[in-house]
């Protein structure tokens, strides 16, 4: 396989929703909502008449990396004031706490004057 080719589906690691939720410290329901309509996610559905529907989602590593990088990019844009008001806020814990500390120190300096 050449470096510019996309890996075959069976050659790539696939994550469950539970694994991604654990890695990203998010709820399974939130991860499920984020990944369910993402291109490349494999979905198996089993439904028997009169019974509930069972869905199994598997997320290839390349899709998980794309989603994570997209979220990091939005968080960085927000920290730099580049994002619009889309109604969604994505922050990383480390960057968010740094911003909070800067705001707190600025407010304290204002009180001293």
C-alpha positions in Angstrom: 0.0 0.0 0.0 1.4 3.4 -1.0 1.4 6.3 1.5 -1.3 8.3 -0.4 -3.8 5.4 -0.4 -6.5 5.1 2.1 -6.2 2.0 4.3 -8.6 -0.8 3.7 -11.4 -0.9 6.3 -10.2 -4.2 7.7 -6.6 -3.0 8.1 -7.6 -0.1 10.3 -8.4 -0.2 14.0 -12.1 0.3 14.7 -13.3 1.8 18.0 -16.6 1.3 19.8 -18.6 4.2 21.1 -17.7 3.2 24.6 -14.0 3.2 23.9 -14.1 6.7 22.3 -16.2 8.0 25.2 -13.7 6.7 27.7 -10.7 8.1 25.7 -12.3 11.5 25.3 -13.9 11.7 28.7 -17.4 12.2 27.2 -20.7 10.4 27.6 -21.5 7.5 25.3 -24.7 9.3 24.2 -22.8 12.4 23.2 -20.2 10.4 21.3 -22.9 8.4 19.6 -24.6 11.6 18.4 -21.3 13.0 17.1 -20.3 9.9 15.1 -23.5 8.4 13.9 -23.8 10.4 10.7 -20.0 10.8 10.1 -18.8 9.4 6.7 -16.8 6.2 7.2 -18.6 5.0 10.4 -19.9 1.5 10.1 -23.4 0.8 11.4 -25.1 -2.6 11.8 -28.8 -2.6 12.6 -30.8 -5.6 13.7 -34.5 -5.3 14.2 -37.0 -8.1 14.6 -40.7 -7.4 14.2 -42.3 -6.3 17.5 -38.9 -5.9 19.2 -36.6 -3.0 19.7 -33.9 -2.0 17.2 -30.3 -2.8 18.0 -27.6 -0.6 16.4 -23.8 -1.3 16.5 -21.5 1.5 15.5 -17.8 1.1 14.8 -15.6 4.1 14.2 -12.4 3.6 12.1 -9.2 5.2 13.6 -8.9 7.7 10.7 -12.5 8.9 11.3 -11.9 9.2 15.1 -8.7 11.2 14.4 -10.6 13.5 12.0 -13.3 14.2 14.5 -10.8 14.8 17.3 -8.7 17.2 15.2 -11.9 19.0 14.0 -12.9 19.5 17.7 -9.4 20.8 18.6 -9.4 23.2 15.6 -12.7 24.6 16.7 -11.4 25.0 20.3 -8.3 26.8 19.1 -10.4 29.1 16.8 -12.6 29.9 19.7 -9.6 30.7 22.0 -8.4 33.1 19.3 -11.8 34.6 18.7 -12.2 33.3 15.2 -15.3 31.2 15.5 -18.8 32.5 14.8 -21.8 32.0 17.0 -22.7 28.5 15.8 -24.5 27.5 19.0 -21.9 24.9 19.8 -19.0 25.4 22.2 -16.1 23.0 22.1 -13.3 23.6 24.6 -10.4 21.5 25.7 -9.9 21.4 29.5 -6.3 22.6 29.4 -7.0 25.6 27.1 -10.2 26.5 29.0 -8.5 26.7 32.4 -5.7 28.8 30.9 -8.2 31.3 29.6 -10.0 31.3 32.9 -6.7 32.0 34.8 -5.9 34.9 32.5 -9.4 36.4 32.9 -9.2 36.0 36.7 -5.8 37.7 36.9 -7.0 40.6 34.7 -10.0 41.1 36.9 -7.9 41.1 40.0 -5.5 43.7 38.5 -8.6 45.8 37.8 -9.7 45.6 41.4 -6.3 46.7 42.7 -6.4 50.0 40.8 
